Amino acid sequence: MANDFLDYVHELFSGFASISTRAMFGGHAVYASVDGSDAVLIGIVIDEALYLKVDAQTRAAFEAAGCAPYVYTGQKAPITMSYWSVPEEALDSPQAMLPWARRAWEAALRKPASKARSRKQATRPRREP
């Protein structure tokens, strides 16, 4: 993937938060840190396209804007992700991206902790002070 597009993604989020991108599954994960918070996964970049985190509360806005979920071919069937494309106009400027970035951030914060992580933390021995 060309670094130019990732640089552009960083620029698009400049009005919202400090972001970082990390290589992941043939694409890149987009993490945001707002006001010094821990970094939260809010998007992915696959084939030079940006997809943002969506949940039940934000899906209608993405649908109304003509966006679509990222779907990849699994071993048995297509798998639809909770990351959706962004409207073309959101790619025009950091200001145009701002409401979409906020929706992705909010959706990511509402996501419950994964069961595997919760189980692992529950079985970890506690340290005594």
Secondary structure by P-SEA (a helix, b strand, c coil): ccaaaaaaaaaaaccccbbbbbbcccbbbbbbbcccccccccccccccbbbbbbccccaaaaaaaccccbbbbcccbbbbccbbbcccccccccccaaaaaaaaaaaaaaccccaaaaaaaaacccccc
